[in-house]
């Protein structure tokens, strides 16, 4: 049986992105050289802006808040 991954509500300042079909949350650091990323399992990583922007696609929010 597969477990469902519960995606937390978007944290303040974070936006939704898709990387290889997986929805994540991320925001650019104040200096702009890195992204802080929250993975679906809740773990957090940091990634170079140039690479992250090449690999990710922003998820557009609809008016009712669904992606």
CHARMM-style PDB file with segment names, atoms N, HN, CA, C and O in Angstrom:
ATOM      1  N   UNK     1       0.841  -1.172   0.000  1.00  0.00      PROA
ATOM      2  CA  UNK     1       0.000   0.000   0.000  1.00  0.00      PROA
ATOM      3  C   UNK     1       0.891   1.242   0.000  1.00  0.00      PROA
ATOM      4  O   UNK     1       1.867   1.316   0.747  1.00  0.00      PROA
ATOM      5  N   UNK     2       0.551   2.200  -0.832  1.00  0.00      PROA
ATOM      6  HN  UNK     2      -0.242   2.139  -1.439  1.00  0.00      PROA
ATOM      7  CA  UNK     2       1.351   3.418  -0.888  1.00  0.00      PROA
ATOM      8  C   UNK     2       0.821   4.440   0.105  1.00  0.00      PROA
ATOM      9  O   UNK     2      -0.380   4.507   0.370  1.00  0.00      PROA
ATOM     10  N   UNK     3       1.731   5.232   0.647  1.00  0.00      PROA
ATOM     11  HN  UNK     3       2.706   5.178   0.432  1.00  0.00      PROA
ATOM     12  CA  UNK     3       1.347   6.288   1.580  1.00  0.00      PROA
ATOM     13  C   UNK     3       1.094   7.571   0.806  1.00  0.00      PROA
ATOM     14  O   UNK     3       1.808   7.891  -0.144  1.00  0.00      PROA
ATOM     15  N   UNK     4       0.077   8.293   1.224  1.00  0.00      PROA
ATOM     16  HN  UNK     4      -0.502   8.033   1.997  1.00  0.00      PROA
ATOM     17  CA  UNK     4      -0.186   9.588   0.616  1.00  0.00      PROA
ATOM     18  C   UNK     4       0.707  10.619   1.280  1.00  0.00      PROA
ATOM     19  O   UNK     4       0.859  10.629   2.502  1.00  0.00      PROA
ATOM     20  N   UNK     5       1.294  11.481   0.475  1.00  0.00      PROA
ATOM     21  HN  UNK     5       1.171  11.473  -0.517  1.00  0.00      PROA
ATOM     22  CA  UNK     5       2.143  12.539   1.018  1.00  0.00      PROA
ATOM     23  C   UNK     5       1.272  13.763   1.231  1.00  0.00      PROA
ATOM     24  O   UNK     5       0.626  14.248   0.302  1.00  0.00      PROA
ATOM     25  N   UNK     6       1.258  14.251   2.446  1.00  0.00      PROA
ATOM     26  HN  UNK     6       1.782  13.857   3.200  1.00  0.00      PROA
ATOM     27  CA  UNK     6       0.473  15.428   2.802  1.00  0.00      PROA
ATOM     28  C   UNK     6       1.326  16.667   2.558  1.00  0.00      PROA
ATOM     29  O   UNK     6       2.352  16.847   3.213  1.00  0.00      PROA
ATOM     30  N   UNK     7       0.918  17.516   1.630  1.00  0.00      PROA
ATOM     31  HN  UNK     7       0.085  17.369   1.098  1.00  0.00      PROA
ATOM     32  CA  UNK     7       1.655  18.749   1.369  1.00  0.00      PROA
ATOM     33  C   UNK     7       1.087  19.834   2.277  1.00  0.00      PROA
ATOM     34  O   UNK     7      -0.111  20.114   2.265  1.00  0.00      PROA
ATOM     35  N   UNK     8       1.961  20.426   3.049  1.00  0.00      PROA
ATOM     36  HN  UNK     8       2.935  20.198   3.058  1.00  0.00      PROA
ATOM     37  CA  UNK     8       1.552  21.474   3.995  1.00  0.00      PROA
ATOM     38  C   UNK     8       1.116  22.713   3.236  1.00  0.00      PROA
ATOM     39  O   UNK     8       1.508  22.908   2.085  1.00  0.00      PROA
ATOM     40  N   UNK     9       0.309  23.553   3.870  1.00  0.00      PROA
ATOM     41  HN  UNK     9      -0.009  23.395   4.805  1.00  0.00      PROA
ATOM     42  CA  UNK     9      -0.045  24.823   3.231  1.00  0.00      PROA
ATOM     43  C   UNK     9       1.227  25.610   2.904  1.00  0.00      PROA
ATOM     44  O   UNK     9       2.254  25.443   3.562  1.00  0.00      PROA
ATOM     45  N   UNK    10       1.149  26.450   1.903  1.00  0.00      PROA
ATOM     46  HN  UNK    10       0.315  26.585   1.368  1.00  0.00      PROA
ATOM     47  CA  UNK    10       2.319  27.234   1.491  1.00  0.00      PROA
ATOM     48  C   UNK    10       2.714  28.164   2.633  1.00  0.00      PROA
ATOM     49  O   UNK    10       1.901  28.937   3.141  1.00  0.00      PROA
ATOM     50  N   UNK    11       3.990  28.068   3.024  1.00  0.00      PROA
ATOM     51  HN  UNK    11       4.650  27.440   2.611  1.00  0.00      PROA
ATOM     52  CA  UNK    11       4.500  28.937   4.092  1.00  0.00      PROA
ATOM     53  C   UNK    11       4.660  30.357   3.568  1.00  0.00      PROA
ATOM     54  O   UNK    11       4.800  30.582   2.366  1.00  0.00      PROA
ATOM     55  N   UNK    12       4.636  31.298   4.487  1.00  0.00      PROA
ATOM     56  HN  UNK    12       4.522  31.115   5.463  1.00  0.00      PROA
ATOM     57  CA  UNK    12       4.723  32.708   4.125  1.00  0.00      PROA
ATOM     58  C   UNK    12       5.988  32.988   3.305  1.00  0.00      PROA
ATOM     59  O   UNK    12       7.095  32.622   3.700  1.00  0.00      PROA
ATOM     60  N   UNK    13       5.797  33.640   2.164  1.00  0.00      PROA
ATOM     61  HN  UNK    13       4.897  33.937   1.843  1.00  0.00      PROA
ATOM     62  CA  UNK    13       6.917  34.009   1.315  1.00  0.00      PROA
ATOM     63  C   UNK    13       7.334  32.929   0.329  1.00  0.00      PROA
ATOM     64  O   UNK    13       8.121  33.197  -0.579  1.00  0.00      PROA
ATOM     65  N   UNK    14       6.822  31.717   0.491  1.00  0.00      PROA
ATOM     66  HN  UNK    14       6.183  31.500   1.228  1.00  0.00      PROA
ATOM     67  CA  UNK    14       7.160  30.617  -0.405  1.00  0.00      PROA
ATOM     68  C   UNK    14       6.148  30.532  -1.535  1.00  0.00      PROA
ATOM     69  O   UNK    14       4.987  30.909  -1.376  1.00  0.00      PROA
ATOM     70  N   UNK    15       6.600  30.034  -2.675  1.00  0.00      PROA
ATOM     71  HN  UNK    15       7.543  29.728  -2.805  1.00  0.00      PROA
ATOM     72  CA  UNK    15       5.730  29.793  -3.821  1.00  0.00      PROA
ATOM     73  C   UNK    15       5.834  28.325  -4.192  1.00  0.00      PROA
ATOM     74  O   UNK    15       6.800  27.651  -3.834  1.00  0.00      PROA
ATOM     75  N   UNK    16       4.835  27.835  -4.909  1.00  0.00      PROA
ATOM     76  HN  UNK    16       4.050  28.382  -5.199  1.00  0.00      PROA
ATOM     77  CA  UNK    16       4.834  26.435  -5.347  1.00  0.00      PROA
ATOM     78  C   UNK    16       5.551  26.314  -6.688  1.00  0.00      PROA
ATOM     79  O   UNK    16       5.402  27.155  -7.575  1.00  0.00      PROA
ATOM     80  N   UNK    17       6.330  25.246  -6.808  1.00  0.00      PROA
ATOM     81  HN  UNK    17       6.451  24.563  -6.088  1.00  0.00      PROA
ATOM     82  CA  UNK    17       7.041  24.923  -8.048  1.00  0.00      PROA
ATOM     83  C   UNK    17       6.922  23.427  -8.284  1.00  0.00      PROA
ATOM     84  O   UNK    17       6.633  22.661  -7.364  1.00  0.00      PROA
ATOM     85  N   UNK    18       7.149  23.017  -9.536  1.00  0.00      PROA
ATOM     86  HN  UNK    18       7.384  23.638 -10.283  1.00  0.00      PROA
ATOM     87  CA  UNK    18       7.244  21.591  -9.853  1.00  0.00      PROA
ATOM     88  C   UNK    18       8.635  21.318 -10.391  1.00  0.00      PROA
ATOM     89  O   UNK    18       9.151  22.048 -11.237  1.00  0.00      PROA
ATOM     90  N   UNK    19       9.230  20.245  -9.878  1.00  0.00      PROA
ATOM     91  HN  UNK    19       8.810  19.652  -9.190  1.00  0.00      PROA
ATOM     92  CA  UNK    19      10.516  19.771 -10.349  1.00  0.00      PROA
ATOM     93  C   UNK    19      10.341  18.292 -10.660  1.00  0.00      PROA
ATOM     94  O   UNK    19      10.081  17.490  -9.763  1.00  0.00      PROA
ATOM     95  N   UNK    20      10.483  17.935 -11.924  1.00  0.00      PROA
ATOM     96  HN  UNK    20      10.694  18.586 -12.653  1.00  0.00      PROA
ATOM     97  CA  UNK    20      10.320  16.541 -12.361  1.00  0.00      PROA
ATOM     98  C   UNK    20       8.968  15.976 -11.903  1.00  0.00      PROA
ATOM     99  O   UNK    20       8.884  14.821 -11.485  1.00  0.00      PROA
ATOM    100  N   UNK    21       7.918  16.795 -11.985  1.00  0.00      PROA
ATOM    101  HN  UNK    21       7.987  17.733 -12.325  1.00  0.00      PROA
ATOM    102  CA  UNK    21       6.574  16.363 -11.646  1.00  0.00      PROA
ATOM    103  C   UNK    21       6.239  16.372 -10.168  1.00  0.00      PROA
ATOM    104  O   UNK    21       5.118  16.027  -9.793  1.00  0.00      PROA
ATOM    105  N   UNK    22       7.180  16.758  -9.318  1.00  0.00      PROA
ATOM    106  HN  UNK    22       8.090  17.039  -9.622  1.00  0.00      PROA
ATOM    107  CA  UNK    22       6.959  16.785  -7.875  1.00  0.00      PROA
ATOM    108  C   UNK    22       6.748  18.223  -7.437  1.00  0.00      PROA
ATOM    109  O   UNK    22       7.549  19.099  -7.764  1.00  0.00      PROA
ATOM    110  N   UNK    23       5.660  18.476  -6.690  1.00  0.00      PROA
ATOM    111  HN  UNK    23       5.008  17.766  -6.424  1.00  0.00      PROA
ATOM    112  CA  UNK    23       5.364  19.825  -6.233  1.00  0.00      PROA
ATOM    113  C   UNK    23       6.133  20.123  -4.951  1.00  0.00      PROA
ATOM    114  O   UNK    23       6.102  19.353  -3.991  1.00  0.00      PROA
ATOM    115  N   UNK    24       6.822  21.261  -4.963  1.00  0.00      PROA
ATOM    116  HN  UNK    24       6.847  21.887  -5.743  1.00  0.00      PROA
ATOM    117  CA  UNK    24       7.605  21.699  -3.805  1.00  0.00      PROA
ATOM    118  C   UNK    24       7.279  23.158  -3.520  1.00  0.00      PROA
ATOM    119  O   UNK    24       6.564  23.806  -4.285  1.00  0.00      PROA
ATOM    120  N   UNK    25       7.808  23.667  -2.415  1.00  0.00      PROA
ATOM    121  HN  UNK    25       8.388  23.141  -1.794  1.00  0.00      PROA
ATOM    122  CA  UNK    25       7.699  25.086  -2.077  1.00  0.00      PROA
ATOM    123  C   UNK    25       9.115  25.655  -2.032  1.00  0.00      PROA
ATOM    124  O   UNK    25      10.048  24.992  -1.578  1.00  0.00      PROA
ATOM    125  N   UNK    26       9.260  26.887  -2.508  1.00  0.00      PROA
ATOM    126  HN  UNK    26       8.502  27.425  -2.876  1.00  0.00      PROA
ATOM    127  CA  UNK    26      10.594  27.500  -2.505  1.00  0.00      PROA
ATOM    128  C   UNK    26      10.479  29.011  -2.479  1.00  0.00      PROA
ATOM    129  O   UNK    26       9.475  29.586  -2.899  1.00  0.00      PROA
ATOM    130  N   UNK    27      11.541  29.646  -1.970  1.00  0.00      PROA
ATOM    131  HN  UNK    27      12.356  29.178  -1.628  1.00  0.00      PROA
ATOM    132  CA  UNK    27      11.648  31.106  -2.056  1.00  0.00      PROA
ATOM    133  C   UNK    27      13.116  31.469  -2.166  1.00  0.00      PROA
ATOM    134  O   UNK    27      13.997  30.772  -1.663  1.00  0.00      PROA
ATOM    135  N   UNK    28      13.344  32.585  -2.843  1.00  0.00      PROA
ATOM    136  HN  UNK    28      12.628  33.151  -3.252  1.00  0.00      PROA
ATOM    137  CA  UNK    28      14.701  33.071  -3.058  1.00  0.00      PROA
ATOM    138  C   UNK    28      15.221  33.708  -1.777  1.00  0.00      PROA
ATOM    139  O   UNK    28      14.473  34.379  -1.066  1.00  0.00      PROA
ATOM    140  N   UNK    29      16.501  33.501  -1.481  1.00  0.00      PROA
ATOM    141  HN  UNK    29      17.109  32.957  -2.059  1.00  0.00      PROA
ATOM    142  CA  UNK    29      17.115  34.112  -0.304  1.00  0.00      PROA
ATOM    143  C   UNK    29      17.222  35.617  -0.518  1.00  0.00      PROA
ATOM    144  O   UNK    29      17.162  36.079  -1.658  1.00  0.00      PROA
ATOM    145  N   UNK    30      17.378  36.392   0.556  1.00  0.00      PROA
ATOM    146  HN  UNK    30      17.426  36.016   1.482  1.00  0.00      PROA
ATOM    147  CA  UNK    30      17.478  37.846   0.413  1.00  0.00      PROA
ATOM    148  C   UNK    30      18.581  38.307  -0.554  1.00  0.00      PROA
ATOM    149  O   UNK    30      18.404  39.307  -1.250  1.00  0.00      PROA
ATOM    150  N   UNK    31      19.691  37.609  -0.605  1.00  0.00      PROA
ATOM    151  HN  UNK    31      19.835  36.796  -0.039  1.00  0.00      PROA
ATOM    152  CA  UNK    31      20.773  37.979  -1.511  1.00  0.00      PROA
ATOM    153  C   UNK    31      20.524  37.554  -2.948  1.00  0.00      PROA
ATOM    154  O   UNK    31      21.170  38.064  -3.864  1.00  0.00      PROA
ATOM    155  N   UNK    32      19.590  36.619  -3.160  1.00  0.00      PROA
ATOM    156  HN  UNK    32      19.065  36.205  -2.416  1.00  0.00      PROA
ATOM    157  CA  UNK    32      19.205  36.189  -4.494  1.00  0.00      PROA
ATOM    158  C   UNK    32      20.031  35.075  -5.095  1.00  0.00      PROA
ATOM    159  O   UNK    32      19.703  34.613  -6.188  1.00  0.00      PROA
ATOM    160  N   UNK    33      21.081  34.621  -4.444  1.00  0.00      PROA
ATOM    161  HN  UNK    33      21.348  34.997  -3.557  1.00  0.00      PROA
ATOM    162  CA  UNK    33      21.938  33.590  -5.013  1.00  0.00      PROA
ATOM    163  C   UNK    33      21.497  32.164  -4.736  1.00  0.00      PROA
ATOM    164  O   UNK    33      22.026  31.223  -5.327  1.00  0.00      PROA
ATOM    165  N   UNK    34      20.531  31.997  -3.842  1.00  0.00      PROA
ATOM    166  HN  UNK    34      20.101  32.761  -3.362  1.00  0.00      PROA
ATOM    167  CA  UNK    34      20.074  30.671  -3.427  1.00  0.00      PROA
ATOM    168  C   UNK    34      18.557  30.637  -3.319  1.00  0.00      PROA
ATOM    169  O   UNK    34      17.909  31.679  -3.217  1.00  0.00      PROA
ATOM    170  N   UNK    35      17.996  29.428  -3.342  1.00  0.00      PROA
ATOM    171  HN  UNK    35      18.523  28.582  -3.425  1.00  0.00      PROA
ATOM    172  CA  UNK    35      16.588  29.203  -3.014  1.00  0.00      PROA
ATOM    173  C   UNK    35      16.535  28.325  -1.785  1.00  0.00      PROA
ATOM    174  O   UNK    35      17.281  27.352  -1.677  1.00  0.00      PROA
ATOM    175  N   UNK    36      15.648  28.668  -0.849  1.00  0.00      PROA
ATOM    176  HN  UNK    36      15.042  29.458  -0.937  1.00  0.00      PROA
ATOM    177  CA  UNK    36      15.321  27.777   0.250  1.00  0.00      PROA
ATOM    178  C   UNK    36      14.170  26.928  -0.241  1.00  0.00      PROA
ATOM    179  O   UNK    36      13.186  27.462  -0.753  1.00  0.00      PROA
ATOM    180  N   UNK    37      14.271  25.620  -0.097  1.00  0.00      PROA
ATOM    181  HN  UNK    37      15.070  25.186   0.319  1.00  0.00      PROA
ATOM    182  CA  UNK    37      13.301  24.685  -0.668  1.00  0.00      PROA
ATOM    183  C   UNK    37      12.744  23.780   0.422  1.00  0.00      PROA
ATOM    184  O   UNK    37      13.481  23.268   1.265  1.00  0.00      PROA
ATOM    185  N   UNK    38      11.402  23.590   0.386  1.00  0.00      PROA
ATOM    186  HN  UNK    38      10.803  24.006  -0.299  1.00  0.00      PROA
ATOM    187  CA  UNK    38      10.740  22.649   1.281  1.00  0.00      PROA
ATOM    188  C   UNK    38      10.240  21.494   0.408  1.00  0.00      PROA
ATOM    189  O   UNK    38       9.409  21.694  -0.478  1.00  0.00      PROA
ATOM    190  N   UNK    39      10.746  20.296   0.664  1.00  0.00      PROA
ATOM    191  HN  UNK    39      11.421  20.134   1.384  1.00  0.00      PROA
ATOM    192  CA  UNK    39      10.354  19.111  -0.085  1.00  0.00      PROA
ATOM    193  C   UNK    39       9.037  18.554   0.451  1.00  0.00      PROA
ATOM    194  O   UNK    39       8.643  18.889   1.568  1.00  0.00      PROA
ATOM    195  N   UNK    40       8.341  17.702  -0.329  1.00  0.00      PROA
ATOM    196  HN  UNK    40       8.660  17.430  -1.236  1.00  0.00      PROA
ATOM    197  CA  UNK    40       7.056  17.166   0.116  1.00  0.00      PROA
ATOM    198  C   UNK    40       7.103  16.424   1.455  1.00  0.00      PROA
ATOM    199  O   UNK    40       6.094  16.369   2.157  1.00  0.00      PROA
ATOM    200  N   UNK    41       8.248  15.858   1.817  1.00  0.00      PROA
ATOM    201  HN  UNK    41       9.068  15.903   1.247  1.00  0.00      PROA
ATOM    202  CA  UNK    41       8.337  15.139   3.101  1.00  0.00      PROA
ATOM    203  C   UNK    41       8.627  16.076   4.267  1.00  0.00      PROA
ATOM    204  O   UNK    41       8.765  15.628   5.406  1.00  0.00      PROA
ATOM    205  N   UNK    42       8.721  17.393   3.984  1.00  0.00      PROA
ATOM    206  HN  UNK    42       8.608  17.757   3.059  1.00  0.00      PROA
ATOM    207  CA  UNK    42       8.948  18.383   5.029  1.00  0.00      PROA
ATOM    208  C   UNK    42      10.409  18.747   5.237  1.00  0.00      PROA
ATOM    209  O   UNK    42      10.709  19.701   5.954  1.00  0.00      PROA
ATOM    210  N   UNK    43      11.324  18.003   4.621  1.00  0.00      PROA
ATOM    211  HN  UNK    43      11.080  17.227   4.038  1.00  0.00      PROA
ATOM    212  CA  UNK    43      12.736  18.348   4.782  1.00  0.00      PROA
ATOM    213  C   UNK    43      13.047  19.613   3.982  1.00  0.00      PROA
ATOM    214  O   UNK    43      12.362  19.942   3.014  1.00  0.00      PROA
ATOM    215  N   UNK    44      14.083  20.300   4.407  1.00  0.00      PROA
ATOM    216  HN  UNK    44      14.639  20.033   5.194  1.00  0.00      PROA
ATOM    217  CA  UNK    44      14.453  21.581   3.800  1.00  0.00      PROA
ATOM    218  C   UNK    44      15.881  21.521   3.269  1.00  0.00      PROA
ATOM    219  O   UNK    44      16.779  20.961   3.898  1.00  0.00      PROA
ATOM    220  N   UNK    45      16.063  22.117   2.090  1.00  0.00      PROA
ATOM    221  HN  UNK    45      15.334  22.573   1.579  1.00  0.00      PROA
ATOM    222  CA  UNK    45      17.390  22.178   1.485  1.00  0.00      PROA
ATOM    223  C   UNK    45      17.592  23.575   0.898  1.00  0.00      PROA
ATOM    224  O   UNK    45      16.664  24.383   0.843  1.00  0.00      PROA
ATOM    225  N   UNK    46      18.810  23.837   0.466  1.00  0.00      PROA
ATOM    226  HN  UNK    46      19.563  23.181   0.511  1.00  0.00      PROA
ATOM    227  CA  UNK    46      19.153  25.099  -0.191  1.00  0.00      PROA
ATOM    228  C   UNK    46      19.765  24.734  -1.531  1.00  0.00      PROA
ATOM    229  O   UNK    46      20.526  23.771  -1.627  1.00  0.00      PROA
ATOM    230  N   UNK    47      19.433  25.506  -2.578  1.00  0.00      PROA
ATOM    231  HN  UNK    47      18.814  26.288  -2.500  1.00  0.00      PROA
ATOM    232  CA  UNK    47      19.946  25.196  -3.911  1.00  0.00      PROA
ATOM    233  C   UNK    47      20.312  26.488  -4.632  1.00  0.00      PROA
ATOM    234  O   UNK    47      19.678  27.523  -4.423  1.00  0.00      PROA
ATOM    235  N   UNK    48      21.330  26.427  -5.476  1.00  0.00      PROA
ATOM    236  HN  UNK    48      21.845  25.587  -5.646  1.00  0.00      PROA
ATOM    237  CA  UNK    48      21.761  27.578  -6.272  1.00  0.00      PROA
ATOM    238  C   UNK    48      20.619  28.074  -7.154  1.00  0.00      PROA
ATOM    239  O   UNK    48      19.918  27.278  -7.777  1.00  0.00      PROA
ATOM    240  N   UNK    49      20.438  29.388  -7.204  1.00  0.00      PROA
ATOM    241  HN  UNK    49      21.008  30.035  -6.698  1.00  0.00      PROA
ATOM    242  CA  UNK    49      19.354  29.992  -7.980  1.00  0.00      PROA
ATOM    243  C   UNK    49      19.416  29.607  -9.449  1.00  0.00      PROA
ATOM    244  O   UNK    49      18.404  29.218 -10.031  1.00  0.00      PROA
ATOM    245  N   UNK    50      20.587  29.711 -10.050  1.00  0.00      PROA
ATOM    246  HN  UNK    50      21.410  30.027  -9.577  1.00  0.00      PROA
ATOM    247  CA  UNK    50      20.721  29.443 -11.488  1.00  0.00      PROA
ATOM    248  C   UNK    50      20.260  28.029 -11.844  1.00  0.00      PROA
ATOM    249  O   UNK    50      19.570  27.835 -12.844  1.00  0.00      PROA
ATOM    250  N   UNK    51      20.629  27.065 -11.050  1.00  0.00      PROA
ATOM    251  HN  UNK    51      21.190  27.222 -10.237  1.00  0.00      PROA
ATOM    252  CA  UNK    51      20.261  25.678 -11.315  1.00  0.00      PROA
ATOM    253  C   UNK    51      18.779  25.453 -11.023  1.00  0.00      PROA
ATOM    254  O   UNK    51      18.074  24.839 -11.824  1.00  0.00      PROA
ATOM    255  N   UNK    52      18.303  25.951  -9.872  1.00  0.00      PROA
ATOM    256  HN  UNK    52      18.876  26.450  -9.222  1.00  0.00      PROA
ATOM    257  CA  UNK    52      16.900  25.758  -9.497  1.00  0.00      PROA
ATOM    258  C   UNK    52      15.966  26.327 -10.554  1.00  0.00      PROA
ATOM    259  O   UNK    52      14.983  25.683 -10.918  1.00  0.00      PROA
ATOM    260  N   UNK    53      16.258  27.523 -11.050  1.00  0.00      PROA
ATOM    261  HN  UNK    53      17.058  28.047 -10.754  1.00  0.00      PROA
ATOM    262  CA  UNK    53      15.386  28.150 -12.035  1.00  0.00      PROA
ATOM    263  C   UNK    53      15.385  27.401 -13.371  1.00  0.00      PROA
ATOM    264  O   UNK    53      14.399  27.465 -14.105  1.00  0.00      PROA
ATOM    265  N   UNK    54      16.445  26.711 -13.691  1.00  0.00      PROA
ATOM    266  HN  UNK    54      17.246  26.659 -13.095  1.00  0.00      PROA
ATOM    267  CA  UNK    54      16.471  25.904 -14.919  1.00  0.00      PROA
ATOM    268  C   UNK    54      15.671  24.616 -14.771  1.00  0.00      PROA
ATOM    269  O   UNK    54      15.093  24.129 -15.742  1.00  0.00      PROA
ATOM    270  N   UNK    55      15.634  24.063 -13.557  1.00  0.00      PROA
ATOM    271  HN  UNK    55      16.103  24.459 -12.768  1.00  0.00      PROA
ATOM    272  CA  UNK    55      14.987  22.769 -13.335  1.00  0.00      PROA
ATOM    273  C   UNK    55      13.527  22.861 -12.915  1.00  0.00      PROA
ATOM    274  O   UNK    55      12.798  21.873 -13.006  1.00  0.00      PROA
ATOM    275  N   UNK    56      13.089  24.023 -12.460  1.00  0.00      PROA
ATOM    276  HN  UNK    56      13.681  24.826 -12.386  1.00  0.00      PROA
ATOM    277  CA  UNK    56      11.740  24.137 -11.892  1.00  0.00      PROA
ATOM    278  C   UNK    56      10.785  24.886 -12.810  1.00  0.00      PROA
ATOM    279  O   UNK    56      11.189  25.646 -13.690  1.00  0.00      PROA
ATOM    280  N   UNK    57       9.493  24.637 -12.565  1.00  0.00      PROA
ATOM    281  HN  UNK    57       9.165  24.019 -11.850  1.00  0.00      PROA
ATOM    282  CA  UNK    57       8.424  25.336 -13.258  1.00  0.00      PROA
ATOM    283  C   UNK    57       7.468  25.887 -12.205  1.00  0.00      PROA
ATOM    284  O   UNK    57       6.973  25.122 -11.377  1.00  0.00      PROA
ATOM    285  N   UNK    58       7.192  27.202 -12.212  1.00  0.00      PROA
ATOM    286  HN  UNK    58       7.594  27.823 -12.884  1.00  0.00      PROA
ATOM    287  CA  UNK    58       6.247  27.746 -11.228  1.00  0.00      PROA
ATOM    288  C   UNK    58       4.858  27.135 -11.416  1.00  0.00      PROA
ATOM    289  O   UNK    58       4.432  26.877 -12.542  1.00  0.00      PROA
ATOM    290  N   UNK    59       4.162  26.908 -10.312  1.00  0.00      PROA
ATOM    291  HN  UNK    59       4.508  27.117  -9.397  1.00  0.00      PROA
ATOM    292  CA  UNK    59       2.792  26.398 -10.346  1.00  0.00      PROA
ATOM    293  C   UNK    59       1.873  27.604 -10.214  1.00  0.00      PROA
ATOM    294  O   UNK    59       1.946  28.354  -9.241  1.00  0.00      PROA
ATOM    295  N   UNK    60       1.015  27.777 -11.197  1.00  0.00      PROA
ATOM    296  HN  UNK    60       0.956  27.167 -11.987  1.00  0.00      PROA
ATOM    297  CA  UNK    60       0.086  28.907 -11.180  1.00  0.00      PROA
ATOM    298  C   UNK    60      -1.086  28.584 -10.268  1.00  0.00      PROA
ATOM    299  O   UNK    60      -1.692  27.517 -10.372  1.00  0.00      PROA
ATOM    300  N   UNK    61      -1.399  29.511  -9.375  1.00  0.00      PROA
ATOM    301  HN  UNK    61      -0.907  30.378  -9.291  1.00  0.00      PROA
ATOM    302  CA  UNK    61      -2.538  29.365  -8.467  1.00  0.00      PROA
ATOM    303  C   UNK    61      -3.786  29.886  -9.152  1.00  0.00      PROA
ATOM    304  O   UNK    61      -3.745  30.909  -9.835  1.00  0.00      PROA
ATOM    305  N   UNK    62      -4.905  29.176  -8.968  1.00  0.00      PROA
ATOM    306  HN  UNK    62      -4.937  28.345  -8.413  1.00  0.00      PROA
ATOM    307  CA  UNK    62      -6.174  29.653  -9.474  1.00  0.00      PROA
ATOM    308  C   UNK    62      -6.794  30.575  -8.435  1.00  0.00      PROA
ATOM    309  O   UNK    62      -6.296  30.675  -7.314  1.00  0.00      PROA
ATOM    310  N   UNK    63      -7.869  31.242  -8.800  1.00  0.00      PROA
ATOM    311  HN  UNK    63      -8.274  31.161  -9.711  1.00  0.00      PROA
ATOM    312  CA  UNK    63      -8.506  32.203  -7.894  1.00  0.00      PROA
ATOM    313  C   UNK    63      -9.028  31.544  -6.613  1.00  0.00      PROA
ATOM    314  O   UNK    63      -9.087  32.198  -5.571  1.00  0.00      PROA
ATOM    315  N   UNK    64      -9.407  30.265  -6.671  1.00  0.00      PROA
ATOM    316  HN  UNK    64      -9.360  29.734  -7.517  1.00  0.00      PROA
ATOM    317  CA  UNK    64      -9.926  29.596  -5.472  1.00  0.00      PROA
ATOM    318  C   UNK    64      -8.806  28.953  -4.656  1.00  0.00      PROA
ATOM    319  O   UNK    64      -9.080  28.237  -3.693  1.00  0.00      PROA
ATOM    320  N   UNK    65      -7.556  29.197  -5.025  1.00  0.00      PROA
ATOM    321  HN  UNK    65      -7.334  29.779  -5.808  1.00  0.00      PROA
ATOM    322  CA  UNK    65      -6.425  28.717  -4.238  1.00  0.00      PROA
ATOM    323  C   UNK    65      -5.890  27.362  -4.627  1.00  0.00      PROA
ATOM    324  O   UNK    65      -4.927  26.884  -4.027  1.00  0.00      PROA
ATOM    325  N   UNK    66      -6.498  26.724  -5.627  1.00  0.00      PROA
ATOM    326  HN  UNK    66      -7.280  27.112  -6.114  1.00  0.00      PROA
ATOM    327  CA  UNK    66      -6.012  25.413  -6.078  1.00  0.00      PROA
ATOM    328  C   UNK    66      -4.997  25.566  -7.175  1.00  0.00      PROA
ATOM    329  O   UNK    66      -5.033  26.536  -7.933  1.00  0.00      PROA
ATOM    330  N   UNK    67      -4.074  24.598  -7.271  1.00  0.00      PROA
ATOM    331  HN  UNK    67      -4.045  23.810  -6.655  1.00  0.00      PROA
ATOM    332  CA  UNK    67      -3.079  24.645  -8.336  1.00  0.00      PROA
ATOM    333  C   UNK    67      -3.492  23.778  -9.490  1.00  0.00      PROA
ATOM    334  OT1 UNK    67      -2.773  23.692 -10.486  1.00  0.00      PROA
TER     335      UNK     67
END
